[in-house]
Amino acid sequence: RKLFVKGLTKWEVLEGYDVAGSDLEAIADKKMAISQCYVNPSCQGFVWSEAQGQAYLKTDTQNRQVRKPDLKLSLYVRAFEAYDDHTASDNTLSTRVVSSSDEAKEACEKMARCQAFTVDSSKKTAVFYGKTAGSVRALTGHTLYRQLQADDVDPGTSPATLLGEQ
């Protein structure tokens, strides 16, 4: 995995991966795909085809598979930001025992609607959340891992501002 940062956006890039189906729309510009995916709450990521010069916005990125190497595909999913000594308080999806934050991240990526998780390192537990905008609070000993969400971006934010080009 690689990290791709463009303006306010941060993505994890899984080279060679595709997601069959779950298409929202096709866009022939990577910058436009980034901004459109961030402002559309249904968009969970996108597949970029270097060979086609085409992005495919996705409603779901869980069904990842390596395929079509000739198309030079890369799956872009929102990266998680870590906030030490914080948690969320709304939209709990589930709780489970984990051995590490990496295990919790993998579980969140496979869970429908998961956009954040908190790890309590002393108890080795993770709590998974849907939207967390407005529900973040301080809590010692917990680390909140959260994806930037559409609710975090002001409605009037231009694509150029979102992409750091203004």
C-alpha positions in Angstrom: 0.0 0.0 0.0 1.1 3.5 -0.8 -0.2 6.8 0.6 -1.4 9.4 -1.9 -2.1 12.9 -0.6 -3.8 15.6 -2.7 -4.8 18.8 -0.9 -7.2 17.9 1.9 -7.5 14.3 0.7 -5.5 11.3 1.7 -5.8 7.9 0.0 -4.3 4.5 0.4 -3.5 3.1 -3.0 -3.7 -0.7 -3.6 -1.9 -1.2 -6.9 -3.3 -4.0 -9.1 -6.6 -4.1 -7.4 -10.1 -3.7 -8.9 -13.6 -3.9 -7.5 -16.1 -5.6 -9.8 -19.4 -3.8 -9.9 -20.6 -1.2 -7.4 -20.0 1.6 -9.9 -21.4 5.1 -9.3 -20.0 6.7 -12.4 -17.0 6.8 -14.7 -14.8 9.9 -14.8 -12.0 10.5 -17.2 -9.9 12.6 -14.8 -8.2 11.5 -11.6 -8.4 14.9 -9.9 -12.1 15.1 -10.6 -12.6 11.6 -9.4 -10.9 12.5 -6.1 -13.1 15.6 -5.5 -16.3 13.9 -6.6 -15.7 10.9 -4.4 -15.1 13.1 -1.4 -18.2 15.1 -1.8 -20.5 12.1 -2.5 -21.3 10.2 0.7 -22.1 7.1 -1.3 -18.6 6.9 -2.7 -16.3 4.6 -0.8 -13.3 4.9 -3.2 -12.5 4.5 -6.8 -10.5 2.4 -9.2 -8.1 4.3 -11.5 -7.1 2.6 -14.8 -3.8 4.1 -15.9 -4.1 2.4 -19.3 -7.6 3.8 -19.9 -7.1 7.2 -18.2 -10.5 6.5 -16.5 -11.7 6.4 -12.9 -14.6 4.3 -11.7 -16.2 5.7 -8.5 -17.4 2.8 -6.2 -20.2 2.5 -3.6 -18.4 -0.5 -2.1 -14.7 -1.4 -2.0 -14.9 -4.6 0.0 -14.9 -7.1 -2.9 -11.2 -6.4 -3.9 -9.5 -8.6 -6.4 -6.4 -8.6 -8.5 -7.4 -8.7 -12.2 -6.8 -7.2 -15.6 -3.1 -6.4 -15.3 -3.0 -4.9 -18.8 -5.3 -2.0 -17.5 -2.8 -1.0 -14.8 -5.5 -0.7 -12.1 -5.2 0.9 -8.7 -7.8 1.0 -6.0 -8.0 4.3 -4.0 -9.6 4.1 -0.6 -9.8 6.9 2.0 -6.8 6.8 4.4 -7.3 6.7 8.2 -6.0 9.5 10.3 -5.0 8.6 13.9 -6.1 10.8 16.9 -4.4 9.7 20.1 -6.5 10.0 23.3 -9.8 10.3 21.4 -12.9 8.3 20.6 -16.3 8.8 19.0 -19.6 8.5 20.7 -22.2 8.0 17.9 -23.1 5.6 15.2 -21.5 2.5 16.7 -21.6 -0.5 14.3 -19.9 -3.2 16.4 -17.2 -4.0 19.0 -14.6 -6.8 18.9 -11.4 -8.0 20.4 -8.3 -7.2 18.2 -4.6 -7.9 18.5 -3.5 -4.6 16.9 -4.7 -1.4 15.2 -3.8 -3.0 11.8 -6.2 -5.9 12.5 -8.9 -3.3 13.4 -8.3 -1.4 10.2 -8.6 -4.5 8.1 -11.9 -5.3 9.8 -13.2 -1.8 9.3 -12.3 -1.9 5.6 -14.3 -5.1 5.2 -17.3 -3.8 7.1 -20.1 -2.0 5.3 -20.5 1.7 6.4 -17.4 1.6 8.7 -15.7 5.0 8.5 -13.8 5.0 11.8 -12.7 2.9 14.7 -11.3 3.3 18.2 -8.7 1.0 19.7 -8.4 0.6 23.5 -4.8 -0.8 23.7 -5.2 -1.9 27.3 -8.2 -4.0 26.7 -7.3 -5.0 23.1 -10.8 -4.0 21.9 -11.9 -2.0 18.9 -15.2 -0.2 18.4 -16.3 0.5 14.9 -18.4 3.5 13.8 -20.3 4.8 10.8 -20.2 8.6 10.4 -18.3 10.4 13.3 -18.6 14.0 12.3 -19.5 16.0 15.5 -19.1 13.0 17.8 -15.3 13.0 18.5 -14.3 13.5 22.1 -11.2 13.1 24.3 -10.6 9.8 26.0 -7.2 8.9 27.5 -5.8 5.5 26.4 -7.9 5.3 23.2 -6.8 6.0 19.6 -9.4 7.0 17.1 -8.7 6.2 13.5 -11.0 8.1 11.2 -11.4 8.7 7.5 -12.1 12.3 6.2 -15.8 12.3 5.5 -18.0 14.4 3.2 -19.5 16.0 6.4 -16.0 17.3 7.3 -15.9 19.4 4.1 -17.8 22.7 4.0 -20.6 22.4 1.4 -19.3 25.4 -0.6 -15.7 24.0 -0.8 -14.6 24.1 -4.4 -12.9 21.1 -6.0 -9.7 23.2 -6.4 -9.7 24.0 -2.7 -10.3 20.3 -1.8 -7.4 19.3 -4.0 -5.1 22.1 -2.7 -4.9 23.9 -6.0 -6.3 27.2 -4.8 
